[in-house]
Each structure stands twice: as structure tokens, then as C-alpha cells.
Amino acid sequence: MSLAGVGVHSGARVTLTILPAESGSGIVFRRTDIEGARAYIPARYDLVTETRLGTNLTNRHGVSVATVEHLLAAFAGLGIDNAAVELDTAELPICDGSALDFVRLLDRAGIAFSQHPRGYVRVKRPIEIVEGDKRAALLPADALTIACEIAFPAKAIGRQNFTIELTPRNFRQDLAPARTFGFAHEVEALRKMGHARGGNLENAIVIGEAGEILNPEPLRFADEFVRHKALDVLGDLALAEGPLIARYEGVKPGHALNNKLLRALFADPSAWELESSALERRSFAEVMGLSAGF
């Protein structure tokens, strides 16, 4: 199944297609505008090369894909471990700034359940990265939980906290619809540098100079800003060597901090272990939370 859109930073039109992949292959991007083996870019934390405006991946040939975090969050939120993602330019479509369009695309395509046990990465001891007033940590837990705190002087945001235990149902209802956000003065500065060319009020919540929301439509959640940060976190954590069993805690988190956290985790073999679990037999609707209506 395919969808078309624009890259939020490049402004380029892009068509994205998601195809099934063999069990154990992971998530792999393929640039259809590039020939041969150079076109393939696995979704791995150690291939992250840019985090300032989103999470970008680059393979050993220097071929990149940009702004992958929302699609990866959709894969992780729905429990999808293997897929081939084709796109005809360097940046994924921003859609409406959330993960909803990717979720709908995956629903239309259908999701197959493997008969092979699913591999997990269980965090065994705390790993933490602190940079000034920013913090990201992974702690031992029985399931993947994401806890985020953000603080902005803009009156529309202020200080917000949000915690979610990741299940497909919770992801659909509470995380996937949360849109990205930015500040009007930053958008203008980014455009002068050749970025944010595809950004507008239809694919981002924009905060004005007085701290007000410029979008005509209301927020989808009162705390949509911190929920989107949690969505970004999920997308970044999806670059681990398997689905994480851990509690993530973030204070003013960002893509760079999240990637540093994964690199620190996998640099310490004593901090994690691989384990596998057969998928519990439940109905497709129950597992995917289709009654949520998205």
C-alpha cells in the first residue's frame, strides 16, 4: 500500500510504499531513486547521522532517509517488526504531523503474525544520559512504558507530563494522533536556511509570538505537545536491536538524546539481554485495538 505527501523540511513530493518482509529482516528502507545495493538503509540506531530536525539514517554508501520517526513509531506501536519501506526521494512524508496516516495505511495493507517467537531487548539495569536540564533514561520494567516531561515558556504549552504503557490499543488511542509542533519564529529561521519548506498549519501545530496556537482547529488532546514528544521517543526507540522491555523516562527529551541513550545501552552488554516470546493467541481485532476507530 502507498501514500503520497511532502517532506516537512525538503518540501519535496514523495510516494511511500510499505511491503511485507520476511521474519527477522527488520525494517528496511529502499530509495527507489537510487540503484543497486546503495539504495537499502536498515532502521538501526547506529545508522543515525542527523537528529537536529528529525531522525535521519545514512547507510555506508552515504545514502540517507530523513524524518523516519513517525513511521517507525507506527511500526513499534502496532507491534510490526518486519517491513520493506520504499520511497522515491530522501525524506518521508510528514502527512498531518502525526502517525495516524501511517497507521491507516498499515491497517489497509493488513498485518500478518509470524509463527516465529518475537525477539525482545530486556533492559537489566538503568542507563541514563543527562545534558544540562535534559535527561533520558532506560530502567528495568516488565513492559515498555514511556514517561515524558516537557516545559516551554509559551502559554499554550507550559509544563506537561505524560506516561503510557505501550500496547497497540493505547498507541492508537493516546499517541498516534498527536501532531508535531513548532514555533512561528523558528519556522521562518529554518526556511531561510532551506529547511521547513513543507511545513504549514495542516501538518504541524504552530505557536505564535505571543504563545498562542495559530491553527484554526482545536488540539486533539489538551496535552498534545508532550504526547507528540512521547511519539517521537517511541520512533527513536524503534531503532534498537529489538522491541524494548523497559521504562523510558525523559525530561525535555529529543532525538539526539534518545540516540545517545540507545548507543550507551548497547555499548554495555551487562545492561541488556535478548529474550524471545511466542505471540499470545488473540483475535486480530483485539491485538490491534481496531475498536478504537482509527
C-alpha positions as CSV (number, residue, x, y, z in Angstrom):
1,M,0.0,0.0,0.0
2,S,1.2,3.5,-0.8
3,L,0.6,7.1,0.2
4,A,1.9,10.4,-1.2
5,G,2.8,13.7,0.5
6,V,5.6,16.2,1.1
7,G,8.7,16.2,3.2
8,V,8.3,18.7,6.0
9,H,11.9,20.0,5.6
10,S,12.6,19.4,2.0
11,G,9.2,20.3,0.7
12,A,9.7,17.6,-2.0
13,R,6.8,15.4,-3.1
14,V,7.3,11.8,-2.0
15,T,5.5,8.5,-2.6
16,L,5.9,5.9,0.1
17,T,5.1,2.2,-0.2
18,I,5.1,-0.4,2.5
19,L,5.7,-4.0,1.5
20,P,5.8,-7.2,3.6
21,A,9.2,-8.6,4.6
22,E,10.5,-11.9,5.9
23,S,10.6,-12.6,9.6
24,G,13.9,-11.5,11.0
25,S,14.6,-8.9,8.3
26,G,13.6,-5.9,10.4
27,I,12.6,-2.6,9.0
28,V,14.5,-1.6,5.8
29,F,14.1,1.5,3.7
30,R,14.8,1.4,0.0
31,R,15.3,4.6,-2.1
32,T,13.8,3.8,-5.5
33,D,15.6,6.7,-7.0
34,I,18.9,5.0,-6.2
35,E,20.2,1.9,-8.0
36,G,21.5,-1.3,-6.5
37,A,22.6,-2.1,-3.0
38,R,23.3,1.5,-2.3
39,A,19.5,2.1,-2.1
40,Y,18.9,0.0,1.1
41,I,19.0,1.6,4.6
42,P,18.2,-0.6,7.6
43,A,16.4,1.1,10.5
44,R,19.2,0.9,13.1
45,Y,20.3,3.2,15.9
46,D,23.9,3.0,14.8
47,L,23.0,4.4,11.3
48,V,21.5,7.7,12.8
49,T,23.5,10.6,11.4
50,E,21.3,13.6,12.0
51,T,19.0,14.5,14.8
52,R,18.6,18.2,14.8
53,L,15.3,18.4,12.7
54,G,14.3,14.8,13.0
55,T,15.8,11.4,13.0
56,N,17.8,10.7,9.8
57,L,19.5,7.4,8.8
58,T,22.5,7.0,6.4
59,N,24.0,3.8,5.1
60,R,27.6,3.0,4.4
61,H,27.2,4.3,0.9
62,G,26.2,7.7,2.1
63,V,22.5,7.3,1.1
64,S,20.0,8.7,3.6
65,V,16.4,8.8,4.6
66,A,15.1,11.6,6.7
67,T,12.4,12.1,9.3
68,V,11.7,8.5,9.9
69,E,10.5,8.7,13.5
70,H,6.7,8.9,12.9
71,L,6.6,5.8,10.6
72,L,8.9,3.9,13.0
73,A,6.6,4.8,15.9
74,A,3.6,3.4,13.9
75,F,5.5,0.1,13.3
76,A,6.5,-0.1,17.0
77,G,3.1,0.9,18.3
78,L,1.3,-1.7,16.3
79,G,3.9,-4.4,17.0
80,I,5.3,-4.7,13.5
81,D,8.9,-5.9,13.4
82,N,9.5,-6.6,9.7
83,A,8.7,-4.4,6.7
84,A,10.2,-3.0,3.5
85,V,9.6,0.7,3.0
86,E,10.1,2.2,-0.5
87,L,10.3,5.9,-1.1
88,D,11.3,7.9,-4.2
89,T,13.2,10.7,-2.5
90,A,15.2,11.3,0.6
91,E,12.5,12.4,3.1
92,L,9.4,10.6,4.4
93,P,6.0,12.4,4.0
94,I,5.0,14.4,7.1
95,C,1.3,13.7,6.5
96,D,-0.6,15.6,9.2
97,G,2.3,15.7,11.6
98,S,1.2,12.6,13.5
99,A,1.4,8.9,12.9
100,L,-2.3,8.4,12.0
101,D,-1.9,8.2,8.2
102,F,0.8,5.5,8.7
103,V,-1.5,3.6,11.0
104,R,-4.3,3.8,8.5
105,L,-2.0,2.7,5.7
106,L,-0.9,-0.3,7.7
107,D,-4.5,-1.2,8.5
108,R,-5.4,-1.2,4.8
109,A,-2.5,-3.4,3.9
110,G,-3.2,-5.8,6.7
111,I,-0.8,-7.1,9.3
112,A,0.5,-10.8,9.3
113,F,1.5,-12.5,12.5
114,S,4.7,-14.6,12.4
115,Q,4.8,-18.1,13.8
116,H,8.3,-17.4,15.0
117,P,8.9,-16.2,18.5
118,R,9.4,-12.5,18.8
119,G,12.8,-11.3,20.0
120,Y,12.9,-8.6,22.7
121,V,15.7,-6.5,24.3
122,R,15.2,-6.5,28.1
123,V,16.9,-3.7,30.0
124,K,18.6,-5.2,33.0
125,R,20.0,-2.1,34.8
126,P,19.5,1.6,34.5
127,I,21.1,3.6,31.6
128,E,21.0,7.4,31.8
129,I,22.1,10.3,29.7
130,V,22.0,13.8,31.3
131,E,22.8,17.0,29.4
132,G,22.1,20.2,31.5
133,D,18.4,20.2,32.2
134,K,17.7,17.4,29.8
135,R,17.6,13.7,30.8
136,A,16.8,10.4,29.2
137,A,16.9,7.0,30.9
138,L,16.0,3.4,30.4
139,L,15.1,1.4,33.5
140,P,14.2,-2.3,34.1
141,A,10.5,-2.9,33.7
142,D,8.0,-5.6,32.7
143,A,6.7,-3.8,29.6
144,L,7.6,-0.8,27.5
145,T,6.5,2.3,29.3
146,I,7.3,5.9,28.1
147,A,7.2,8.8,30.6
148,C,7.9,12.2,29.3
149,E,8.1,15.7,30.8
150,I,8.4,18.9,28.7
151,A,8.5,22.6,29.7
152,F,8.1,25.6,27.4
153,P,7.5,29.3,28.3
154,A,4.7,29.5,25.7
155,K,1.4,29.7,27.5
156,A,-0.1,27.2,25.1
157,I,2.3,24.5,26.4
158,G,3.8,25.3,29.8
159,R,4.9,22.2,31.7
160,Q,3.3,18.9,30.7
161,N,3.7,15.2,31.8
162,F,2.5,12.1,30.1
163,T,3.1,8.4,30.7
164,I,1.9,5.5,28.6
165,E,2.3,1.7,28.7
166,L,2.6,0.7,25.1
167,T,0.0,-1.6,23.7
168,P,-1.5,-1.4,20.2
169,R,-4.8,-0.1,21.6
170,N,-3.1,2.5,23.8
171,F,-0.9,3.6,20.9
172,R,-3.9,4.1,18.6
173,Q,-6.0,6.0,21.1
174,D,-3.5,8.0,23.0
175,L,-0.3,8.5,20.9
176,A,-0.8,8.1,17.2
177,P,-3.0,11.2,16.7
178,A,-0.6,13.6,18.4
179,R,0.9,16.1,15.9
180,T,4.3,17.7,15.8
181,F,4.6,21.3,16.8
182,G,6.9,24.3,16.3
183,F,7.2,28.0,16.8
184,A,6.5,30.6,14.2
185,H,9.8,32.5,14.7
186,E,11.7,29.2,14.4
187,V,9.9,28.2,11.2
188,E,10.9,31.5,9.5
189,A,14.6,31.0,10.5
190,L,14.6,27.4,9.3
191,R,13.1,28.4,5.9
192,K,15.9,30.9,5.5
193,M,18.3,28.0,5.9
194,G,16.5,25.9,3.4
195,H,14.5,23.8,5.9
196,A,10.8,23.5,6.8
197,R,9.9,24.1,3.2
198,G,6.9,21.7,3.5
199,G,5.7,22.8,6.9
200,N,2.3,24.5,7.3
201,L,-0.7,24.6,9.6
202,E,-2.0,21.4,8.1
203,N,0.9,19.3,9.2
204,A,2.1,20.9,12.5
205,I,0.8,22.8,15.5
206,V,2.4,26.3,15.2
207,I,2.8,28.6,18.2
208,G,2.8,32.3,17.6
209,E,4.9,35.1,19.0
210,A,2.5,35.6,21.9
211,G,2.5,31.9,22.8
212,E,-0.9,31.3,21.1
213,I,-1.8,28.4,18.8
214,L,-2.2,29.7,15.2
215,N,-4.0,26.6,13.9
216,P,-7.8,27.2,13.4
217,E,-8.7,23.7,14.6
218,P,-8.5,22.7,18.3
219,L,-5.9,20.5,19.8
220,R,-6.6,16.7,19.7
221,F,-5.6,16.4,23.3
222,A,-5.1,19.0,26.0
223,D,-1.6,17.8,26.4
224,E,-0.9,17.0,22.7
225,F,2.6,18.6,22.8
226,V,4.0,16.1,25.3
227,R,2.2,13.2,23.7
228,H,3.9,14.0,20.5
229,K,7.2,14.0,22.3
230,A,6.4,10.5,23.5
231,L,5.5,9.5,19.9
232,D,9.0,10.7,18.8
233,V,10.6,8.8,21.6
234,L,8.8,5.6,20.5
235,G,10.0,6.1,17.0
236,D,13.6,6.7,18.1
237,L,13.5,3.6,20.4
238,A,12.2,1.5,17.5
239,L,15.8,1.7,16.2
240,A,17.0,-0.6,18.9
241,E,18.1,-4.2,18.2
242,G,14.6,-5.4,19.0
243,P,11.4,-4.2,20.8
244,L,12.4,-2.9,24.2
245,I,11.2,-4.2,27.6
246,A,12.0,-1.2,29.7
247,R,10.7,2.0,31.2
248,Y,11.8,5.1,29.4
249,E,11.9,8.4,31.3
250,G,12.6,11.7,29.5
251,V,12.8,15.2,30.7
252,K,12.9,17.6,27.8
253,P,13.8,14.7,25.5
254,G,15.0,15.0,21.9
255,H,16.2,12.8,19.0
256,A,19.9,13.4,19.8
257,L,19.4,12.4,23.5
258,N,17.4,9.3,22.6
259,N,20.0,8.1,20.1
260,K,22.8,8.7,22.7
261,L,20.7,6.6,25.1
262,L,20.5,3.6,22.7
263,R,24.2,3.8,21.9
264,A,25.0,3.8,25.6
265,L,22.7,0.8,26.2
266,F,24.2,-1.3,23.5
267,A,27.7,-0.3,24.4
268,D,27.2,-2.0,27.8
269,P,26.5,-5.8,27.3
270,S,25.7,-6.1,31.0
271,A,22.8,-3.7,30.8
272,W,20.6,-5.7,28.5
273,E,19.8,-9.2,27.3
274,L,17.9,-10.8,24.4
275,E,14.9,-12.9,25.1
276,S,12.1,-14.3,22.9
277,S,8.4,-14.9,23.5
278,A,5.8,-16.6,21.4
279,L,2.9,-14.3,20.4
280,E,-0.1,-14.9,22.6
281,R,-3.0,-16.2,20.5
282,R,-5.7,-13.5,20.4
283,S,-8.0,-12.2,17.7
284,F,-6.6,-9.8,15.2
285,A,-9.1,-7.1,16.3
286,E,-8.2,-7.5,20.0
287,V,-4.5,-7.4,19.4
288,M,-4.6,-4.3,17.1
289,G,-7.3,-2.5,19.1
290,L,-9.4,-1.9,16.0
291,S,-12.4,-0.9,18.0
292,A,-10.5,2.4,18.7
293,G,-11.8,3.7,15.4
294,F,-8.6,4.9,13.8
